Amino acid sequence: MGICRGSIKTEEKQLQSKGGTRAALFVYAVAAIDTMAFISNGVSLVTYFYGYMNFSLTKSATTVTNFMGTAFLLSLFGAFLSDTCFSRFKTCVLFGIIQVLGYVLLAVQAHFSQLRPFPCKDVPLSQNNQCQSADKGQLAILYGGVFLIALGNSGVKAALPSLGADQFDEKDPKEAVKLSSYFNWLLFCITIGAMVGVTFFVWISDNQGWDWSFGVCSAAVGLAILLLTMGKQFYRYNVPKGSPLMRISQVLVAAFRNRNLSPPQNKEDLHQIRSGEPQNGTEILQRTDQFKFLDRAAILRTNQEASTSSAHGPWSLCTISQIEETKIVIRMLPIILSTVFMNTCMAQLQTFTIQQSITMNRKIRNFEIPGPSIPVIPQLFQLFLIPVYDRILVPIARKFTGIPSGIRQLQRIGIGLILSAVSMAVAAVVEGHRKTVAVEHNMVDSASPLPMSVFWLGYQYIIFAMAEIFTLVGLLDFFYAESTSGMKSLSMAISWSSLAFGYFTSSVVVSVINKVSGGWLANNNLNKDKLDYFYWLLAGVSVLNFGFYLLCASWYKYKKPELTQEPVSDKKAKGKIEMCVV
């Protein structure tokens, strides 16, 4: 008996030694390195497509936008595998390897000229006849490499944030505080990676060649996989609990099949896993009053109604917890939809700001800031603002609210949406001033830089950087906290999908507004275009979008877990005691 108790205490100590900040450090490092490679290609691949693969400028920009959007959208597939088949750790390793293969494929193509068309970049007119489009084989290699990178990055995006968050127990008050900080510092590390990507990695592609750039990216992601495996002994691992999409489908089908059954007067008579009963890894949730029609999936049939063997099968009878899991996903959808437009604004700000910067004075003494490196400005702001928010603002708010994260996640997202609208208005004011400077100096048709510092763009950048700190981190924290233990990766993927739809809709927004407005952005000359009007329109729509978000947030009901659940470690220990007594 004493031996058993001693072994239980030893296992409890081992469980307590797992996870925590030490384990999360490996996740931070991997997130930074993975972002270095991905973001550097996101801002510079348009140059490779246009200058070396002979794509048109429009096709180059569209291909890059589709690449970024696909990488975020495919995270839903990575999340499905992570929650259903693999642990989050295995998903990160597997998709990381896929990403390395994609970079290697592009590096090989960039190195061997016979795998690429004769480049038209800077070709004299006398040699224009040598320029030709890429053939099918060359395009197959290109799109194969790009798709592998997008697929590999999507799996890492879906599983890595959840793997890091798993290292903190949200039911432990001390670890709940660390969990609220985790997402802030995850964005901090992602920002560092993005900064290195848009500076050092972009410099490699410009000065050493694209074969070196893709090769360094493959080596960097390979190093990230190695670092992730080095922390293997410190991680707390999730056990896949089956496909959440399957459980959601079962609820919908069962509710439809039971549509003619009368719900019981006493809601306690609905089918539910009780405390102390085998849970099969599912989380016990309390019933909520929203979407009551789904509760029909938990109606227990009478003996006469249950004459068939399938009457109590998973497609005819579900637990309240399973139904509440479905309700959570349905409640999340309006929240994610209300953040898509902010990401559309971010995509516009990224593209048009770089074009604005080219017309402005980008010199710092004798050094000129490269156009593709302009995004480093908001990243610098984020590096400063994230520690201020996490170490100063959150502790102050926590004293008043008693909430580990300072304020509720939905409140945090809402503040970010307000700041996004403000940043668009500021961008409109700055653009109006830039055009005024061009007119005053008779430089409307001049290609020379205006006598206006590029750091004027910092006003809109700093506000949007704050908006991203509030909204992006708030979304990740919100979806992780509100999802059940069996759908953490799926919830991360849902939050990333907001970015995907933002990228996909950005080009559509420009086309529609150009058509409706009669060509606000059709002159290919920002000094003649009406970009300031475009920014004012985005600011106005952002305000309307915030109103829609307020309705969605006020309607949302936070999940209610059963208070009688025991921590996993206690259950394991209790189980071992029972085995020893027997």
GUMAR-358964 format. One record per residue (C-alpha): residue number from 1; residue in one letter; x, y, z. Coordinates in Angstrom, 1 decimal, always signed. Each point is the difference from the previous one (the first is absolute). Layout:
ronu,bami,east,north,up
NUM,A,X,Y,Z;
...
//
This chain:
ronu,bami,east,north,up
1,M,+0.0,+0.0,+0.0;
2,G,+2.8,+2.4,+1.0;
3,I,+1.9,-0.9,-3.2;
4,C,-3.1,+0.9,-2.1;
5,R,-0.4,+3.4,+1.7;
6,G,+3.7,+0.7,-0.5;
7,S,-0.3,-0.8,-3.7;
8,I,-3.1,+2.3,-0.3;
9,K,+1.8,+2.9,+1.6;
10,T,+2.9,-0.6,-2.3;
11,E,-2.3,+0.1,-3.1;
12,E,-1.8,+3.1,+1.3;
13,K,+3.4,+1.8,+0.4;
14,Q,+0.9,-1.1,-3.6;
15,L,-3.3,+1.4,-1.3;
16,Q,+0.5,+3.3,+1.9;
17,S,+3.5,+0.2,-1.5;
18,K,-1.4,-0.1,-3.5;
19,G,-1.1,+3.0,-1.9;
20,G,+0.2,+3.6,+1.2;
21,T,+2.1,+2.8,-1.3;
22,R,+3.0,-2.2,-0.6;
23,A,-1.9,-2.2,-2.5;
24,A,-1.6,+3.1,-1.6;
25,L,+3.4,+1.5,-0.8;
26,F,+0.5,-2.7,-2.6;
27,V,-3.3,+1.0,-1.6;
28,Y,+1.0,+3.7,+0.0;
29,A,+3.2,-0.8,-1.8;
30,V,-1.7,-2.2,-2.6;
31,A,-2.7,+2.6,-0.6;
32,A,+2.7,+2.7,-0.6;
33,I,+2.1,-2.1,-2.4;
34,D,-3.0,-1.3,-1.9;
35,T,-1.3,+3.6,-0.4;
36,M,+3.4,+1.2,-1.3;
37,A,-0.2,-2.3,-3.0;
38,F,-3.7,+0.4,-0.7;
39,I,-0.3,+3.8,+0.3;
40,S,+3.2,+0.6,-2.0;
41,N,-1.5,-1.8,-2.9;
42,G,-3.4,+1.7,+0.5;
43,V,+1.5,+3.4,-0.6;
44,S,+2.6,-0.9,-2.7;
45,L,-1.4,-2.9,-2.1;
46,V,-1.7,+2.5,-2.3;
47,T,+3.5,+1.0,-1.1;
48,Y,+0.9,-3.6,-0.8;
49,F,-3.2,-0.7,-1.9;
50,Y,+0.3,+3.2,-2.0;
51,G,+3.8,+0.1,-0.6;
52,Y,+0.9,-3.6,-0.3;
53,M,-3.1,-2.0,-0.9;
54,N,-1.2,+2.6,-2.5;
55,F,-3.5,+0.5,+1.6;
56,S,-1.8,+3.2,-0.6;
57,L,+0.0,+2.5,+2.8;
58,T,-3.7,-0.6,+0.6;
59,K,+0.4,-3.8,+0.0;
60,S,+3.0,+0.3,+2.3;
61,A,-1.9,+2.0,+2.6;
62,T,-3.0,-2.3,-0.3;
63,T,+2.1,-3.1,+0.3;
64,V,+1.6,+1.3,+3.2;
65,T,-3.3,+1.0,+1.5;
66,N,-1.5,-3.5,-0.8;
67,F,+3.2,-1.6,+1.5;
68,M,-0.5,+1.9,+3.3;
69,G,-3.7,-0.6,+0.1;
70,T,+0.3,-3.7,-0.8;
71,A,+2.6,-0.5,+2.8;
72,F,-2.3,+1.5,+2.6;
73,L,-3.1,-1.8,-1.4;
74,L,+1.7,-3.4,-0.2;
75,S,+0.6,+0.2,+3.8;
76,L,-3.5,-1.5,+0.3;
77,F,+1.3,-3.2,-1.6;
78,G,+3.0,+0.0,+2.3;
79,A,-2.3,+0.5,+3.0;
80,F,-2.2,-2.9,-1.1;
81,L,+3.0,-2.3,+0.0;
82,S,+1.3,+1.4,+3.3;
83,D,-3.3,-0.5,+1.9;
84,T,-0.8,-3.3,-1.7;
85,C,+3.1,-2.0,-0.8;
86,F,+3.2,+1.5,+1.4;
87,S,+1.0,+1.9,+3.1;
88,R,+0.8,+3.7,-0.5;
89,F,+3.7,-0.8,+0.3;
90,K,+0.0,-2.6,-2.8;
91,T,-2.1,+2.3,-2.2;
92,C,+2.6,+2.7,+0.3;
93,V,+2.9,-2.3,-0.8;
94,L,-1.8,-1.6,-3.0;
95,F,-1.2,+3.2,-1.6;
96,G,+3.4,+1.6,+0.8;
97,I,+1.7,-2.7,-2.1;
98,I,-2.5,+0.7,-2.8;
99,Q,+0.9,+3.7,+0.1;
100,V,+3.7,-0.8,-0.2;
101,L,-0.6,-2.1,-3.2;
102,G,-1.8,+2.9,-1.6;
103,Y,+2.9,+2.4,+0.7;
104,V,+2.5,-2.5,-1.3;
105,L,-2.1,-0.5,-3.2;
106,L,+0.0,+3.8,-0.6;
107,A,+3.7,+0.2,+0.8;
108,V,+0.8,-2.6,-2.6;
109,Q,-2.1,+1.8,-2.6;
110,A,+1.6,+3.3,+0.8;
111,H,+3.5,-1.5,-0.3;
112,F,-0.3,-1.8,-3.3;
113,S,-0.9,+2.5,-2.8;
114,Q,-1.3,-2.9,-2.2;
115,L,-2.9,-0.4,+2.5;
116,R,-1.0,+3.6,-0.6;
117,P,-0.9,+2.1,-3.1;
118,F,+2.5,+2.4,-1.3;
119,P,-0.5,+3.0,+2.4;
120,C,-1.5,+3.2,-1.6;
121,K,+1.2,+2.2,+2.8;
122,D,+2.3,+2.8,-1.2;
123,V,+0.3,-1.7,-3.4;
124,P,+0.9,+2.4,-2.9;
125,L,-2.6,+0.5,-2.7;
126,S,+2.3,-1.8,-2.5;
127,Q,-0.3,-3.2,+2.1;
128,N,-3.8,+0.1,+0.6;
129,N,-0.5,-2.9,-2.4;
130,Q,+1.8,-2.2,+2.6;
131,C,-2.7,+0.7,+2.6;
132,Q,-2.6,-2.6,+0.3;
133,S,-2.6,-1.2,+2.5;
134,A,+0.8,-2.9,+2.3;
135,D,-1.0,-3.4,-1.4;
136,K,-2.2,-2.5,+1.7;
137,G,+2.9,-1.9,+1.6;
138,Q,+1.5,+3.2,+1.4;
139,L,-3.4,+1.1,+1.3;
140,A,-0.5,-3.4,+1.6;
141,I,+3.2,+0.3,+2.0;
142,L,-0.8,+3.6,+1.0;
143,Y,-3.6,-0.7,+1.1;
144,G,+1.1,-3.2,+1.6;
145,G,+2.5,+1.7,+2.2;
146,V,-2.3,+2.9,+0.8;
147,F,-2.9,-2.4,+0.9;
148,L,+2.3,-2.1,+2.2;
149,I,+1.1,+3.1,+1.9;
150,A,-3.6,+1.2,+0.4;
151,L,-1.1,-3.5,+1.1;
152,G,+2.9,-0.4,+2.4;
153,N,-0.4,+3.4,+1.5;
154,S,-3.7,-0.5,+0.5;
155,G,+0.5,-3.0,+2.2;
156,V,+2.5,+1.7,+2.1;
157,K,-2.3,+3.0,+0.4;
158,A,-2.8,-2.2,+1.1;
159,A,+1.8,-2.1,+2.5;
160,L,+2.9,+2.1,+1.4;
161,P,-1.9,+2.7,+1.9;
162,S,-2.2,-2.7,+1.6;
163,L,+3.1,-2.1,+0.9;
164,G,+1.5,+3.0,+1.8;
165,A,-3.3,+0.8,+1.8;
166,D,-0.3,-3.6,+1.1;
167,Q,+3.0,+0.5,+2.2;
168,F,-2.1,+2.1,+2.3;
169,D,-3.0,-1.3,+2.0;
170,E,-2.9,+2.6,-0.4;
171,K,-1.7,-1.5,+3.1;
172,D,+3.0,+0.8,+2.2;
173,P,-0.2,+3.7,+1.1;
174,K,+3.8,+0.5,-0.2;
175,E,+0.3,-1.7,-3.4;
176,A,-3.1,+1.8,-1.3;
177,V,+1.9,+3.3,+0.4;
178,K,+3.0,-1.4,-1.9;
179,L,-2.4,-1.3,-2.7;
180,S,-1.4,+3.5,-0.5;
181,S,+3.6,+1.3,-0.5;
182,Y,+0.9,-2.9,-2.3;
183,F,-1.9,+1.3,-3.0;
184,N,+1.5,+3.5,+0.5;
185,W,+3.6,-1.4,+0.0;
186,L,-0.8,-2.3,-2.9;
187,L,-0.9,+3.1,-2.1;
188,F,+3.2,+1.6,+1.3;
189,C,+2.1,-2.9,-1.3;
190,I,-2.0,-0.1,-3.3;
191,T,+0.7,+3.7,-0.4;
192,I,+3.8,-0.5,+0.5;
193,G,-0.1,-2.7,-2.6;
194,A,-1.9,+2.2,-2.4;
195,M,+2.6,+2.8,+0.5;
196,V,+2.9,-2.3,-0.8;
197,G,-1.9,-1.4,-3.0;
198,V,-0.8,+3.4,-1.6;
199,T,+3.6,+1.3,+0.5;
200,F,+2.7,-2.7,+0.1;
201,F,-1.8,-2.6,-2.1;
202,V,-1.1,+2.5,-2.6;
203,W,+3.6,+1.3,-0.1;
204,I,+1.1,-3.6,-0.8;
205,S,-2.4,-0.3,-3.0;
206,D,+1.0,+3.4,-1.3;
207,N,+3.7,-0.3,+0.3;
208,Q,+0.9,-3.7,+0.2;
209,G,-2.6,-1.5,-2.3;
210,W,-3.3,-1.8,+0.4;
211,D,+1.6,-3.4,+0.2;
212,W,+1.8,+1.2,+3.1;
213,S,-3.2,+1.5,+1.4;
214,F,-2.1,-3.1,-0.4;
215,G,+2.9,-2.1,+1.3;
216,V,+0.4,+2.1,+3.1;
217,C,-3.8,-0.3,+0.5;
218,S,+0.1,-3.8,-0.2;
219,A,+3.0,-0.1,+2.5;
220,A,-1.9,+2.4,+2.4;
221,V,-3.2,-2.1,+0.0;
222,G,+2.2,-3.2,+0.4;
223,L,+1.6,+1.7,+3.0;
224,A,-3.4,+0.8,+1.4;
225,I,-1.1,-3.7,-0.2;
226,L,+3.2,-0.9,+1.8;
227,L,-0.6,+2.5,+2.8;
228,L,-3.6,-1.3,+0.4;
229,T,+1.2,-3.6,+0.4;
230,M,+2.6,+1.1,+2.5;
231,G,-2.8,+1.1,+2.3;
232,K,-1.8,-3.3,-0.3;
233,Q,+0.7,-1.1,+3.6;
234,F,-1.5,+3.2,+1.5;
235,Y,-3.3,+0.1,-1.9;
236,R,-3.5,-0.8,+1.3;
237,Y,-1.6,-2.0,-2.9;
238,N,-3.6,+0.0,-1.1;
239,V,-1.7,-3.3,-0.8;
240,P,-2.0,+0.3,-3.3;
241,K,-3.7,-0.5,+0.8;
242,G,-1.4,-0.6,-3.4;
243,S,-1.2,+2.4,-2.7;
244,P,-2.0,+2.9,+1.4;
245,L,-1.5,+0.4,-3.4;
246,M,-1.4,-3.5,+0.3;
247,R,-1.5,+0.7,+3.4;
248,I,-1.5,+3.2,-1.3;
249,S,-1.5,-1.9,-3.0;
250,Q,-1.5,-2.6,+2.4;
251,V,-1.7,+2.7,+2.0;
252,L,-1.5,+1.6,-3.1;
253,V,-1.2,-3.3,-1.4;
254,A,-1.4,-1.2,+3.4;
255,A,-1.8,+3.3,+0.6;
256,F,-1.7,-0.4,-3.5;
257,R,-0.9,-3.6,+0.5;
258,N,-1.6,+0.8,+3.4;
259,R,-1.7,+3.1,-1.2;
260,N,-3.5,-1.5,+0.6;
261,L,+0.8,-1.1,+3.6;
262,S,-1.3,+2.1,+2.9;
263,P,+2.7,+1.3,+2.3;
264,P,-0.3,-1.1,+3.6;
265,Q,-1.4,+2.5,+2.5;
266,N,+3.0,-0.5,+2.3;
267,K,+3.1,+0.9,-1.9;
268,E,+2.0,-2.3,+2.3;
269,D,-1.6,-2.9,-1.8;
270,L,+2.0,+0.8,-3.2;
271,H,+2.9,-2.3,-0.7;
272,Q,+3.2,+1.0,+1.7;
273,I,+3.2,-1.5,+1.4;
274,R,-0.2,+0.3,+3.7;
275,S,+2.9,+0.7,+2.4;
276,G,+1.7,-3.2,+0.9;
277,E,-1.0,-1.8,-3.3;
278,P,+2.5,-0.9,-2.7;
279,Q,+0.5,+3.1,-2.1;
280,N,+2.2,-1.4,-2.8;
281,G,+2.0,+3.2,+0.0;
282,T,-3.0,+2.3,-0.5;
283,E,-0.5,+3.2,+2.0;
284,I,-3.2,+0.3,+2.0;
285,L,-1.8,+3.2,-0.8;
286,Q,-3.2,+1.5,+1.5;
287,R,-3.0,+0.5,-2.2;
288,T,-0.7,+3.5,-1.4;
289,D,-3.4,+1.4,-1.3;
290,Q,+1.3,+1.1,-3.4;
291,F,-0.8,-2.2,-3.1;
292,K,-2.5,-2.1,+2.0;
293,F,-1.0,-2.0,-3.2;
294,L,+3.4,-1.7,+0.3;
295,D,-0.9,-1.3,+3.4;
296,R,-2.3,-2.5,-1.7;
297,A,+3.1,-2.0,-0.9;
298,A,+0.2,-0.9,+3.8;
299,I,-3.6,-1.2,+0.3;
300,L,-0.2,-3.5,+1.4;
301,R,-2.5,-2.1,-2.0;
302,T,-2.6,-2.2,+1.8;
303,N,+0.1,-3.8,-0.3;
304,Q,-2.5,+0.2,-2.8;
305,E,+1.9,+2.7,-1.9;
306,A,+3.3,-1.8,+0.5;
307,S,-1.1,-3.2,-1.8;
308,T,+2.9,+0.2,-2.4;
309,S,+3.6,-0.7,+0.9;
310,S,+1.1,+3.4,-1.4;
311,A,-2.3,+2.0,+2.4;
312,H,+2.7,+0.5,+2.5;
313,G,+2.9,+0.2,-2.5;
314,P,+2.3,+3.1,-0.3;
315,W,-2.1,+1.3,-2.9;
316,S,-3.3,-0.2,+1.9;
317,L,+1.0,+0.9,+3.6;
318,C,+2.7,+2.5,+1.1;
319,T,+1.0,+1.3,+3.4;
320,I,-0.7,+3.6,+1.2;
321,S,+3.8,+0.6,+0.0;
322,Q,+0.3,-1.1,-3.6;
323,I,-3.0,+2.3,-0.9;
324,E,+1.6,+2.9,+1.9;
325,E,+3.2,-0.5,-1.9;
326,T,-2.0,+0.4,-3.2;
327,K,-1.6,+3.1,+1.4;
328,I,+3.4,+1.5,+0.8;
329,V,+1.1,-0.3,-3.6;
330,I,-3.3,+1.5,-1.3;
331,R,+0.4,+2.9,+2.5;
332,M,+3.6,+0.6,-1.1;
333,L,-0.8,+0.4,-3.7;
334,P,-1.5,+3.5,+0.2;
335,I,+3.0,+1.1,+2.2;
336,I,+2.5,-1.1,-2.7;
337,L,-2.1,+1.5,-2.8;
338,S,+0.0,+3.4,+1.7;
339,T,+3.8,+0.0,+0.1;
340,V,+0.5,-0.8,-3.7;
341,F,-0.3,+3.6,-1.1;
342,M,+2.7,+1.1,+2.3;
343,N,+2.4,-2.4,-1.7;
344,T,-1.2,+1.3,-3.3;
345,C,+1.0,+3.5,+1.2;
346,M,+3.4,-1.4,+1.1;
347,A,+0.6,-1.5,-3.4;
348,Q,-0.8,+3.3,-1.7;
349,L,+2.2,+1.9,+2.5;
350,Q,+2.9,-2.4,-0.7;
351,T,-0.1,+0.4,-3.8;
352,F,-0.9,+3.6,-0.4;
353,T,+2.3,+1.2,+2.8;
354,I,+3.0,-1.5,-1.8;
355,Q,-1.1,+1.8,-3.2;
356,Q,-0.4,+3.3,+2.0;
357,S,+3.5,-0.5,+1.5;
358,I,+1.6,-0.2,-3.5;
359,T,-1.3,+3.5,-0.7;
360,M,+1.4,+1.4,+3.3;
361,N,+3.4,+0.8,+1.4;
362,R,+1.3,-3.4,+1.4;
363,K,+3.5,+1.1,+0.9;
364,I,+1.5,+0.0,+3.5;
365,R,+3.2,+2.0,-0.6;
366,N,+1.8,-2.0,-2.7;
367,F,-2.1,-3.2,+0.4;
368,E,-3.2,-0.5,-2.0;
369,I,-2.7,-2.4,+1.4;
370,P,-0.9,-2.6,-2.6;
371,G,-3.7,+0.1,-1.0;
372,P,-0.8,-3.7,+1.0;
373,S,+1.6,+0.7,+3.4;
374,I,-2.5,+2.7,+0.9;
375,P,-2.2,-2.5,+2.0;
376,V,+2.9,+0.0,+2.6;
377,I,-1.4,+3.3,+1.2;
378,P,-3.2,-1.4,+1.6;
379,Q,+2.0,-3.0,+1.2;
380,L,+2.3,+2.3,+1.9;
381,F,-3.0,+1.6,+1.6;
382,Q,-1.4,-3.4,+1.0;
383,L,+3.3,-1.0,+1.6;
384,F,-0.4,+3.0,+2.3;
385,L,-3.7,-0.2,+0.5;
386,I,-0.4,-3.7,+0.9;
387,P,+2.1,+0.1,+3.1;
388,V,-1.7,+3.3,+1.1;
389,Y,-3.4,-1.7,-0.4;
390,D,+0.9,-3.2,+1.7;
391,R,+2.1,+1.3,+2.9;
392,I,-1.7,+3.3,+0.7;
393,L,-3.6,+0.3,-1.4;
394,V,-1.1,-3.6,+0.7;
395,P,+1.1,-0.1,+3.7;
396,I,-1.8,+3.4,+0.5;
397,A,-3.2,-1.3,-1.6;
398,R,+0.3,-3.3,+1.9;
399,K,-0.2,+1.9,+3.3;
400,F,-3.4,+1.5,-0.9;
401,T,-1.5,-3.0,-1.9;
402,G,+1.5,-3.0,+1.6;
403,I,+0.3,-1.6,-3.5;
404,P,+3.4,-1.6,-0.7;
405,S,+0.2,+1.7,-3.4;
406,G,-1.0,+3.4,+1.4;
407,I,-3.1,+0.3,-2.2;
408,R,-2.2,-2.6,-1.7;
409,Q,+1.2,-1.2,-3.3;
410,L,-3.1,+1.3,-1.9;
411,Q,+0.7,+3.5,+1.6;
412,R,+3.6,-0.2,-1.2;
413,I,-1.1,-0.9,-3.6;
414,G,-2.4,+2.9,+0.0;
415,I,+2.6,+2.5,+1.0;
416,G,+2.2,-1.3,-2.8;
417,L,-2.8,+0.5,-2.5;
418,I,-0.5,+3.6,+1.2;
419,L,+3.7,+0.7,-0.4;
420,S,-0.1,-1.5,-3.5;
421,A,-2.7,+2.5,-1.0;
422,V,+2.1,+2.9,+1.5;
423,S,+3.1,-1.1,-1.8;
424,M,-1.9,+0.1,-3.4;
425,A,-1.1,+3.5,+0.8;
426,V,+3.5,+1.1,+0.9;
427,A,+1.3,-1.7,-3.2;
428,A,-2.5,+2.1,-2.0;
429,V,+1.2,+3.2,+1.7;
430,V,+3.7,-0.8,-0.6;
431,E,-0.7,-0.9,-3.7;
432,G,-1.8,+3.3,-0.4;
433,H,+3.0,+1.8,+1.4;
434,R,+2.3,-1.9,-2.3;
435,K,-2.0,+1.0,-3.1;
436,T,+0.0,+3.6,+1.2;
437,V,+3.8,-0.1,+0.2;
438,A,+0.2,-1.4,-3.6;
439,V,-2.3,+2.8,-1.3;
440,E,+1.8,+2.8,+1.9;
441,H,+3.4,-1.1,-1.4;
442,N,-1.3,-0.6,-3.5;
443,M,+1.0,-3.7,+0.3;
444,V,-3.3,-1.6,-1.0;
445,D,+1.5,-1.6,-3.1;
446,S,+3.5,-0.3,+1.4;
447,A,+1.6,-3.3,+0.8;
448,S,+2.4,+1.6,+2.5;
449,P,-0.7,-0.5,+3.8;
450,L,-2.1,+2.7,+1.6;
451,P,+1.6,+2.2,+2.6;
452,M,-2.0,-1.9,+2.7;
453,S,+1.4,-2.6,+2.3;
454,V,-1.2,-3.5,-0.2;
455,F,-0.4,+0.0,+3.7;
456,W,-3.2,+1.9,-0.4;
457,L,-1.4,-3.5,-0.7;
458,G,+0.9,-0.8,+3.6;
459,Y,-3.1,+1.6,+1.3;
460,Q,-2.3,-2.5,-1.7;
461,Y,+2.4,-2.8,+0.6;
462,I,+0.2,+0.5,+3.8;
463,I,-3.8,+0.0,+0.3;
464,F,-0.5,-3.0,-2.1;
465,A,+2.8,-1.8,+1.9;
466,M,-1.9,+0.6,+3.2;
467,A,-3.2,-1.3,-1.8;
468,E,+1.8,-3.2,-1.0;
469,I,+1.3,-0.5,+3.6;
470,F,-3.6,+0.2,+1.3;
471,T,-1.9,-1.8,-2.7;
472,L,+2.4,-2.7,-1.2;
473,V,+1.1,-1.1,+3.4;
474,G,-3.5,+0.4,+1.4;
475,L,-1.3,-2.3,-2.7;
476,L,+2.6,-2.7,+0.7;
477,D,-0.6,+0.2,+3.7;
478,F,-3.8,+0.1,-0.5;
479,F,-0.2,-3.1,-2.3;
480,Y,+2.4,-2.0,+2.1;
481,A,-1.8,+0.8,+3.3;
482,E,-3.5,-0.5,-1.4;
483,S,+0.6,-3.2,-1.9;
484,T,-0.1,-3.4,+1.6;
485,S,+3.1,-2.1,+0.6;
486,G,-0.8,-2.1,-3.1;
487,M,-0.1,+2.9,-2.5;
488,K,+2.9,+2.4,+1.1;
489,S,+1.8,-0.3,-3.3;
490,L,-3.2,+0.5,-2.0;
491,S,-0.7,+3.2,+2.0;
492,M,+3.5,+1.4,-0.8;
493,A,-0.6,-0.8,-3.7;
494,I,-3.4,+1.8,+0.1;
495,S,+1.8,+3.1,+1.4;
496,W,+2.7,-0.2,-2.8;
497,S,-2.8,-0.4,-2.6;
498,S,-1.0,+3.6,+0.7;
499,L,+3.4,+1.1,-1.4;
500,A,-0.5,-2.3,-3.0;
501,F,-3.4,+1.5,-1.0;
502,G,+1.5,+3.5,+0.6;
503,Y,+2.7,-0.7,-2.6;
504,F,-2.4,-1.6,-2.4;
505,T,-2.5,+2.9,+0.2;
506,S,+2.6,+2.8,-0.2;
507,S,+0.4,-0.2,-3.8;
508,V,-3.8,-0.3,-0.4;
509,V,-0.5,+3.2,+2.1;
510,V,+2.4,+2.0,-2.2;
511,S,-1.6,-1.2,-3.2;
512,V,-3.6,+0.7,+1.2;
513,I,+0.8,+3.5,+1.4;
514,N,+2.0,+0.8,-3.2;
515,K,-3.0,-0.9,-2.1;
516,V,-2.7,+1.7,+2.1;
517,S,+2.1,+3.2,+0.6;
518,G,+1.0,+0.4,-3.6;
519,G,+3.7,-0.7,+0.6;
520,W,+1.2,+1.3,+3.3;
521,L,+3.1,-2.2,-0.2;
522,A,+0.3,-0.4,-3.8;
523,N,+2.6,+2.6,-1.0;
524,N,+3.1,-2.0,+1.0;
525,N,+1.1,+3.4,+1.6;
526,L,-0.8,+0.4,+3.7;
527,N,+0.4,+3.8,-0.4;
528,K,-3.0,+0.0,-2.3;
529,D,-1.9,-2.9,+1.6;
530,K,-2.5,+0.5,+2.8;
531,L,+1.5,-2.4,+2.5;
532,D,-1.0,+2.3,+2.8;
533,Y,-3.7,-0.4,-1.0;
534,F,+0.6,-3.8,+0.0;
535,Y,+1.4,+0.2,+3.5;
536,W,-2.9,+2.1,+1.2;
537,L,-2.4,-2.6,-1.5;
538,L,+1.8,-2.8,+1.9;
539,A,-0.2,+2.0,+3.2;
540,G,-3.7,+0.4,-0.4;
541,V,-0.7,-3.7,-0.8;
542,S,+2.3,-0.9,+3.0;
543,V,-2.4,+2.0,+2.2;
544,L,-3.0,-1.8,-1.4;
545,N,+1.9,-3.3,+0.5;
546,F,+0.6,+0.9,+3.6;
547,G,-3.7,+0.5,+0.5;
548,F,-0.6,-3.5,-1.5;
549,Y,+2.7,-1.4,+2.4;
550,L,-1.7,+1.6,+3.0;
551,L,-3.2,-1.9,-0.8;
552,C,+1.9,-3.3,-0.4;
553,A,+2.0,+0.5,+3.2;
554,S,-3.1,+1.0,+2.1;
555,W,-1.8,-3.1,-1.4;
556,Y,+2.9,-2.4,+0.8;
557,K,-0.2,-2.2,+3.1;
558,Y,+3.2,-1.2,+1.5;
559,K,+0.3,-3.8,+0.5;
560,K,-0.9,-1.4,+3.4;
561,P,+2.1,-3.0,+1.1;
562,E,-1.1,-2.2,+2.8;
563,L,+1.5,+1.1,+3.3;
564,T,+0.3,-3.6,+1.3;
565,Q,+2.6,-1.1,-2.5;
566,E,+3.2,-1.2,+1.5;
567,P,+3.4,+1.0,-1.5;
568,V,+1.6,-2.6,-2.2;
569,S,+2.9,-0.6,+2.3;
570,D,-2.4,-0.6,+3.0;
571,K,-2.0,-2.5,-2.1;
572,K,+3.2,-1.9,-1.0;
573,A,+1.1,-0.1,+3.6;
574,K,-3.4,-1.0,+1.3;
575,G,-0.1,-2.8,-2.6;
576,K,+3.4,-1.3,+1.1;
577,I,-1.1,+0.0,+3.6;
578,E,-3.1,-2.1,-0.8;
579,M,+2.2,-2.4,-2.0;
580,C,+2.4,-0.3,+3.0;
581,V,-2.8,-0.6,+2.5;
582,V,-1.4,-2.8,-2.2;
//
